[in-house]
Amino acid sequence: MPERIIVAGIYRSGTSLNTELVRRWGAYAGREEDIFQDEYGYLEHLALQKLNNNSRIPTPVDELLEKAQDPALRERALKILGGMDREAEQNGAIAWVWKDPRLPLALPFWADVWGDVIYVIPIRHPIETIHSGAKMEGLEADQVPLSAGFSYWQFCMLNLLRFTQNSKRKIFIAYDQLIEKPEQECARLCRFLDEQCGVTNCTAERVQQMTGQITAGGRHFQQSQSLADVETCTREQRALYNFLRVKTIH
Protein backbone atom coordinates (compact mmCIF):
# COMPACT_ATOMS: atom_id res chain seq x y z
CA MET A 1 0.00 0.00 0.00
CA PRO A 2 1.32 3.49 -0.77
CA GLU A 3 2.48 5.60 2.14
CA ARG A 4 0.10 8.34 3.29
CA ILE A 5 1.63 11.79 3.80
CA ILE A 6 -0.38 14.42 5.65
CA VAL A 7 0.57 18.11 5.55
CA ALA A 8 -0.98 19.33 8.80
CA GLY A 9 -0.74 23.03 9.50
CA ILE A 10 -2.82 26.05 10.38
CA TYR A 11 -4.18 28.46 7.75
CA ARG A 12 -1.52 30.52 5.97
CA SER A 13 1.35 28.63 7.61
CA GLY A 14 2.80 27.29 4.37
CA THR A 15 0.59 24.23 3.88
CA SER A 16 0.20 24.81 0.12
CA LEU A 17 3.95 25.30 -0.34
CA ASN A 18 4.83 22.19 1.65
CA THR A 19 2.25 20.12 -0.23
CA GLU A 20 3.70 21.20 -3.55
CA LEU A 21 7.18 20.31 -2.30
CA VAL A 22 5.97 16.85 -1.32
CA ARG A 23 4.34 16.47 -4.72
CA ARG A 24 7.56 17.48 -6.46
CA TRP A 25 9.38 14.97 -4.29
CA GLY A 26 7.22 12.31 -5.91
CA ALA A 27 3.95 11.92 -4.02
CA TYR A 28 0.61 11.65 -5.78
CA ALA A 29 -1.76 14.53 -4.94
CA GLY A 30 -4.97 13.39 -6.64
CA ARG A 31 -6.79 13.87 -9.91
CA GLU A 32 -7.03 17.44 -11.14
CA GLU A 33 -10.83 17.38 -10.98
CA ASP A 34 -10.73 16.25 -7.35
CA ILE A 35 -8.44 19.03 -6.10
CA PHE A 36 -9.32 22.60 -5.15
CA GLN A 37 -6.53 24.82 -6.45
CA ASP A 38 -5.97 28.19 -8.09
CA GLU A 39 -3.11 30.60 -8.68
CA TYR A 40 -2.45 30.70 -4.92
CA GLY A 41 -2.01 26.94 -4.66
CA TYR A 42 -4.21 25.26 -2.04
CA LEU A 43 -4.08 21.69 -3.46
CA GLU A 44 -6.92 20.63 -1.19
CA HIS A 45 -8.74 17.40 -1.88
CA LEU A 46 -12.45 18.20 -2.25
CA ALA A 47 -13.70 15.00 -0.60
CA LEU A 48 -11.49 15.69 2.41
CA GLN A 49 -12.75 19.28 2.56
CA LYS A 50 -16.34 18.08 2.50
CA LEU A 51 -15.86 15.50 5.24
CA ASN A 52 -14.18 18.18 7.36
CA ASN A 53 -17.32 20.28 6.86
CA ASN A 54 -15.31 23.11 5.30
CA SER A 55 -15.37 24.72 8.75
CA ARG A 56 -12.84 26.91 10.55
CA ILE A 57 -14.67 26.71 13.87
CA PRO A 58 -13.00 24.60 16.58
CA THR A 59 -14.95 21.50 17.56
CA PRO A 60 -14.65 19.96 21.05
CA VAL A 61 -12.17 17.09 21.02
CA ASP A 62 -14.57 14.67 22.72
CA GLU A 63 -17.12 15.28 19.99
CA LEU A 64 -14.57 14.47 17.27
CA LEU A 65 -13.41 11.33 19.08
CA GLU A 66 -17.03 10.23 19.26
CA LYS A 67 -17.48 10.89 15.53
CA ALA A 68 -14.46 8.69 14.81
CA GLN A 69 -16.47 5.77 16.22
CA ASP A 70 -19.55 6.54 14.11
CA PRO A 71 -19.76 3.64 11.62
CA ALA A 72 -21.15 5.77 8.78
CA LEU A 73 -18.56 8.54 9.13
CA ARG A 74 -15.75 6.04 9.61
CA GLU A 75 -16.76 4.10 6.49
CA ARG A 76 -16.95 7.32 4.50
CA ALA A 77 -13.46 8.35 5.65
CA LEU A 78 -11.98 4.93 4.92
CA LYS A 79 -13.54 4.99 1.46
CA ILE A 80 -11.79 8.27 0.65
CA LEU A 81 -8.50 6.94 2.00
CA GLY A 82 -8.87 3.74 0.01
CA GLY A 83 -9.58 5.73 -3.15
CA MET A 84 -6.34 7.67 -2.73
CA ASP A 85 -4.43 4.42 -2.12
CA ARG A 86 -5.76 2.93 -5.37
CA GLU A 87 -5.12 6.06 -7.43
CA ALA A 88 -1.55 6.31 -6.15
CA GLU A 89 -0.92 2.68 -7.05
CA GLN A 90 -2.38 3.17 -10.51
CA ASN A 91 -0.09 6.14 -11.05
CA GLY A 92 2.97 4.22 -9.87
CA ALA A 93 3.49 6.49 -6.84
CA ILE A 94 5.01 5.16 -3.62
CA ALA A 95 3.07 7.73 -1.58
CA TRP A 96 0.25 10.22 -1.76
CA VAL A 97 -0.22 13.57 -0.03
CA TRP A 98 -3.21 15.30 1.53
CA LYS A 99 -3.55 18.84 2.79
CA ASP A 100 -6.38 20.79 4.35
CA PRO A 101 -5.80 23.66 6.81
CA ARG A 102 -8.86 22.45 8.69
CA LEU A 103 -6.94 19.33 9.73
CA PRO A 104 -5.57 20.83 12.98
CA LEU A 105 -9.23 21.20 14.01
CA ALA A 106 -10.30 17.75 12.75
CA LEU A 107 -7.21 15.80 13.78
CA PRO A 108 -8.83 14.03 16.76
CA PHE A 109 -11.15 12.35 14.25
CA TRP A 110 -8.58 11.57 11.56
CA ALA A 111 -5.76 10.37 13.82
CA ASP A 112 -8.07 7.57 14.94
CA VAL A 113 -8.95 6.61 11.36
CA TRP A 114 -6.02 6.89 8.97
CA GLY A 115 -3.43 4.81 10.79
CA ASP A 116 0.34 5.23 10.81
CA VAL A 117 0.67 8.18 8.43
CA ILE A 118 3.63 10.49 7.77
CA TYR A 119 3.18 14.05 9.05
CA VAL A 120 4.71 17.19 7.57
CA ILE A 121 3.94 20.04 9.98
CA PRO A 122 4.60 23.63 8.81
CA ILE A 123 5.54 26.16 11.49
CA ARG A 124 5.18 29.89 10.85
CA HIS A 125 5.28 32.94 13.11
CA PRO A 126 1.69 33.24 14.46
CA ILE A 127 1.39 36.94 13.62
CA GLU A 128 2.34 36.16 10.03
CA THR A 129 -0.42 33.57 9.79
CA ILE A 130 -2.95 35.95 11.37
CA HIS A 131 -2.16 38.91 9.10
CA SER A 132 -1.77 36.79 5.99
CA GLY A 133 -5.19 35.24 6.61
CA ALA A 134 -6.69 38.67 7.28
CA LYS A 135 -5.29 39.99 4.02
CA MET A 136 -7.01 37.18 2.13
CA GLU A 137 -10.27 38.24 3.77
CA GLY A 138 -9.73 41.87 2.74
CA LEU A 139 -8.91 43.14 6.24
CA GLU A 140 -6.25 45.65 7.21
CA ALA A 141 -3.77 44.80 9.97
CA ASP A 142 -5.39 47.20 12.45
CA GLN A 143 -8.77 45.51 11.94
CA VAL A 144 -7.53 42.14 13.17
CA PRO A 145 -8.07 41.14 16.83
CA LEU A 146 -4.66 39.62 17.59
CA SER A 147 -5.78 38.06 20.87
CA ALA A 148 -8.42 36.00 19.05
CA GLY A 149 -5.90 35.03 16.37
CA PHE A 150 -3.41 33.87 18.99
CA SER A 151 -6.07 31.79 20.75
CA TYR A 152 -7.05 30.09 17.49
CA TRP A 153 -3.39 29.43 16.63
CA GLN A 154 -2.75 28.03 20.12
CA PHE A 155 -5.75 25.69 19.94
CA CYS A 156 -4.69 24.33 16.55
CA MET A 157 -1.03 23.84 17.42
CA LEU A 158 -1.81 22.12 20.73
CA ASN A 159 -4.17 19.80 18.85
CA LEU A 160 -1.39 18.99 16.40
CA LEU A 161 1.10 18.26 19.16
CA ARG A 162 -1.32 16.17 21.17
CA PHE A 163 -2.55 13.98 18.34
CA THR A 164 0.82 13.43 16.68
CA GLN A 165 2.84 13.00 19.87
CA ASN A 166 3.01 9.19 19.57
CA SER A 167 4.02 9.28 15.91
CA LYS A 168 7.70 8.83 15.12
CA ARG A 169 7.01 9.70 11.49
CA LYS A 170 6.79 13.47 11.57
CA ILE A 171 8.86 16.49 10.58
CA PHE A 172 8.40 20.15 11.50
CA ILE A 173 9.28 22.65 8.75
CA ALA A 174 9.87 26.34 9.51
CA TYR A 175 8.31 28.58 6.87
CA ASP A 176 10.95 31.30 7.19
CA GLN A 177 13.76 28.77 6.81
CA LEU A 178 12.15 27.39 3.65
CA ILE A 179 12.17 30.87 2.17
CA GLU A 180 15.64 31.86 3.37
CA LYS A 181 17.44 28.51 2.91
CA PRO A 182 15.37 26.61 0.33
CA GLU A 183 18.00 24.12 -0.79
CA GLN A 184 18.95 23.17 2.76
CA GLU A 185 15.34 22.70 3.90
CA CYS A 186 14.24 20.90 0.74
CA ALA A 187 17.15 18.48 1.12
CA ARG A 188 16.13 17.92 4.76
CA LEU A 189 12.52 17.23 3.75
CA CYS A 190 13.65 14.98 0.90
CA ARG A 191 15.85 12.89 3.18
CA PHE A 192 13.03 12.53 5.71
CA LEU A 193 10.49 11.40 3.11
CA ASP A 194 12.99 9.02 1.53
CA GLU A 195 13.68 7.42 4.90
CA GLN A 196 9.98 7.05 5.73
CA CYS A 197 9.09 5.67 2.30
CA GLY A 198 12.07 3.38 1.82
CA VAL A 199 13.75 5.37 -0.94
CA THR A 200 17.49 4.75 -0.87
CA ASN A 201 18.83 7.91 -2.46
CA CYS A 202 17.77 11.55 -2.15
CA THR A 203 18.94 12.76 -5.55
CA ALA A 204 20.13 16.27 -6.29
CA GLU A 205 17.62 16.40 -9.16
CA ARG A 206 14.64 15.90 -6.88
CA VAL A 207 15.94 18.46 -4.39
CA GLN A 208 16.37 20.90 -7.27
CA GLN A 209 12.80 20.29 -8.42
CA MET A 210 11.58 21.02 -4.91
CA THR A 211 13.78 24.08 -4.45
CA GLY A 212 12.52 25.54 -7.74
CA GLN A 213 9.06 25.91 -6.23
CA ILE A 214 10.26 28.41 -3.63
CA THR A 215 10.62 32.10 -4.43
CA ALA A 216 11.24 35.02 -2.08
CA GLY A 217 8.19 36.77 -3.52
CA GLY A 218 5.94 34.05 -2.17
CA ARG A 219 6.09 35.42 1.35
CA HIS A 220 3.01 37.60 1.78
CA PHE A 221 3.72 38.97 5.23
CA GLN A 222 6.94 38.97 7.24
CA GLN A 223 7.02 39.55 10.99
CA SER A 224 10.29 40.67 12.52
CA GLN A 225 8.83 41.60 15.91
CA SER A 226 9.53 39.20 18.76
CA LEU A 227 6.50 37.71 20.50
CA ALA A 228 8.05 38.95 23.75
CA ASP A 229 7.19 42.48 22.59
CA VAL A 230 3.56 41.69 21.71
CA GLU A 231 1.33 42.51 24.67
CA THR A 232 -1.63 40.43 23.46
CA CYS A 233 0.52 37.29 23.29
CA THR A 234 0.42 35.27 26.51
CA ARG A 235 3.38 33.67 28.22
CA GLU A 236 2.01 30.23 27.31
CA GLN A 237 1.69 31.18 23.64
CA ARG A 238 5.28 32.47 23.53
CA ALA A 239 6.50 29.26 25.14
CA LEU A 240 4.52 27.19 22.63
CA TYR A 241 6.03 29.01 19.66
CA ASN A 242 9.55 28.64 21.07
CA PHE A 243 8.91 24.92 21.61
CA LEU A 244 7.72 24.53 18.01
CA ARG A 245 10.75 26.39 16.68
CA VAL A 246 13.01 23.96 18.47
CA LYS A 247 11.14 21.11 16.75
CA THR A 248 12.05 22.53 13.33
CA ILE A 249 15.78 22.04 13.90
CA HIS A 250 15.61 18.38 14.91
C-alpha positions in Angstrom: 0.0 0.0 0.0 1.3 3.5 -0.8 2.5 5.6 2.1 0.1 8.3 3.3 1.6 11.8 3.8 -0.4 14.4 5.6 0.6 18.1 5.6 -1.0 19.3 8.8 -0.7 23.0 9.5 -2.8 26.0 10.4 -4.2 28.5 7.8 -1.5 30.5 6.0 1.4 28.6 7.6 2.8 27.3 4.4 0.6 24.2 3.9 0.2 24.8 0.1 3.9 25.3 -0.3 4.8 22.2 1.6 2.3 20.1 -0.2 3.7 21.2 -3.5 7.2 20.3 -2.3 6.0 16.8 -1.3 4.3 16.5 -4.7 7.6 17.5 -6.5 9.4 15.0 -4.3 7.2 12.3 -5.9 3.9 11.9 -4.0 0.6 11.6 -5.8 -1.8 14.5 -4.9 -5.0 13.4 -6.6 -6.8 13.9 -9.9 -7.0 17.4 -11.1 -10.8 17.4 -11.0 -10.7 16.2 -7.3 -8.4 19.0 -6.1 -9.3 22.6 -5.2 -6.5 24.8 -6.4 -6.0 28.2 -8.1 -3.1 30.6 -8.7 -2.5 30.7 -4.9 -2.0 26.9 -4.7 -4.2 25.3 -2.0 -4.1 21.7 -3.5 -6.9 20.6 -1.2 -8.7 17.4 -1.9 -12.4 18.2 -2.3 -13.7 15.0 -0.6 -11.5 15.7 2.4 -12.7 19.3 2.6 -16.3 18.1 2.5 -15.9 15.5 5.2 -14.2 18.2 7.4 -17.3 20.3 6.9 -15.3 23.1 5.3 -15.4 24.7 8.8 -12.8 26.9 10.5 -14.7 26.7 13.9 -13.0 24.6 16.6 -15.0 21.5 17.6 -14.6 20.0 21.0 -12.2 17.1 21.0 -14.6 14.7 22.7 -17.1 15.3 20.0 -14.6 14.5 17.3 -13.4 11.3 19.1 -17.0 10.2 19.3 -17.5 10.9 15.5 -14.5 8.7 14.8 -16.5 5.8 16.2 -19.6 6.5 14.1 -19.8 3.6 11.6 -21.2 5.8 8.8 -18.6 8.5 9.1 -15.8 6.0 9.6 -16.8 4.1 6.5 -16.9 7.3 4.5 -13.5 8.3 5.6 -12.0 4.9 4.9 -13.5 5.0 1.5 -11.8 8.3 0.6 -8.5 6.9 2.0 -8.9 3.7 0.0 -9.6 5.7 -3.1 -6.3 7.7 -2.7 -4.4 4.4 -2.1 -5.8 2.9 -5.4 -5.1 6.1 -7.4 -1.6 6.3 -6.1 -0.9 2.7 -7.0 -2.4 3.2 -10.5 -0.1 6.1 -11.0 3.0 4.2 -9.9 3.5 6.5 -6.8 5.0 5.2 -3.6 3.1 7.7 -1.6 0.2 10.2 -1.8 -0.2 13.6 0.0 -3.2 15.3 1.5 -3.5 18.8 2.8 -6.4 20.8 4.3 -5.8 23.7 6.8 -8.9 22.4 8.7 -6.9 19.3 9.7 -5.6 20.8 13.0 -9.2 21.2 14.0 -10.3 17.8 12.8 -7.2 15.8 13.8 -8.8 14.0 16.8 -11.1 12.4 14.2 -8.6 11.6 11.6 -5.8 10.4 13.8 -8.1 7.6 14.9 -9.0 6.6 11.4 -6.0 6.9 9.0 -3.4 4.8 10.8 0.3 5.2 10.8 0.7 8.2 8.4 3.6 10.5 7.8 3.2 14.0 9.0 4.7 17.2 7.6 3.9 20.0 10.0 4.6 23.6 8.8 5.5 26.2 11.5 5.2 29.9 10.9 5.3 32.9 13.1 1.7 33.2 14.5 1.4 36.9 13.6 2.3 36.2 10.0 -0.4 33.6 9.8 -2.9 35.9 11.4 -2.2 38.9 9.1 -1.8 36.8 6.0 -5.2 35.2 6.6 -6.7 38.7 7.3 -5.3 40.0 4.0 -7.0 37.2 2.1 -10.3 38.2 3.8 -9.7 41.9 2.7 -8.9 43.1 6.2 -6.3 45.6 7.2 -3.8 44.8 10.0 -5.4 47.2 12.5 -8.8 45.5 11.9 -7.5 42.1 13.2 -8.1 41.1 16.8 -4.7 39.6 17.6 -5.8 38.1 20.9 -8.4 36.0 19.0 -5.9 35.0 16.4 -3.4 33.9 19.0 -6.1 31.8 20.7 -7.0 30.1 17.5 -3.4 29.4 16.6 -2.8 28.0 20.1 -5.7 25.7 19.9 -4.7 24.3 16.5 -1.0 23.8 17.4 -1.8 22.1 20.7 -4.2 19.8 18.8 -1.4 19.0 16.4 1.1 18.3 19.2 -1.3 16.2 21.2 -2.5 14.0 18.3 0.8 13.4 16.7 2.8 13.0 19.9 3.0 9.2 19.6 4.0 9.3 15.9 7.7 8.8 15.1 7.0 9.7 11.5 6.8 13.5 11.6 8.9 16.5 10.6 8.4 20.2 11.5 9.3 22.7 8.7 9.9 26.3 9.5 8.3 28.6 6.9 10.9 31.3 7.2 13.8 28.8 6.8 12.2 27.4 3.7 12.2 30.9 2.2 15.6 31.9 3.4 17.4 28.5 2.9 15.4 26.6 0.3 18.0 24.1 -0.8 19.0 23.2 2.8 15.3 22.7 3.9 14.2 20.9 0.7 17.1 18.5 1.1 16.1 17.9 4.8 12.5 17.2 3.8 13.6 15.0 0.9 15.8 12.9 3.2 13.0 12.5 5.7 10.5 11.4 3.1 13.0 9.0 1.5 13.7 7.4 4.9 10.0 7.1 5.7 9.1 5.7 2.3 12.1 3.4 1.8 13.8 5.4 -0.9 17.5 4.7 -0.9 18.8 7.9 -2.5 17.8 11.5 -2.2 18.9 12.8 -5.5 20.1 16.3 -6.3 17.6 16.4 -9.2 14.6 15.9 -6.9 15.9 18.5 -4.4 16.4 20.9 -7.3 12.8 20.3 -8.4 11.6 21.0 -4.9 13.8 24.1 -4.5 12.5 25.5 -7.7 9.1 25.9 -6.2 10.3 28.4 -3.6 10.6 32.1 -4.4 11.2 35.0 -2.1 8.2 36.8 -3.5 5.9 34.1 -2.2 6.1 35.4 1.3 3.0 37.6 1.8 3.7 39.0 5.2 6.9 39.0 7.2 7.0 39.6 11.0 10.3 40.7 12.5 8.8 41.6 15.9 9.5 39.2 18.8 6.5 37.7 20.5 8.0 38.9 23.7 7.2 42.5 22.6 3.6 41.7 21.7 1.3 42.5 24.7 -1.6 40.4 23.5 0.5 37.3 23.3 0.4 35.3 26.5 3.4 33.7 28.2 2.0 30.2 27.3 1.7 31.2 23.6 5.3 32.5 23.5 6.5 29.3 25.1 4.5 27.2 22.6 6.0 29.0 19.7 9.5 28.6 21.1 8.9 24.9 21.6 7.7 24.5 18.0 10.7 26.4 16.7 13.0 24.0 18.5 11.1 21.1 16.8 12.1 22.5 13.3 15.8 22.0 13.9 15.6 18.4 14.9 
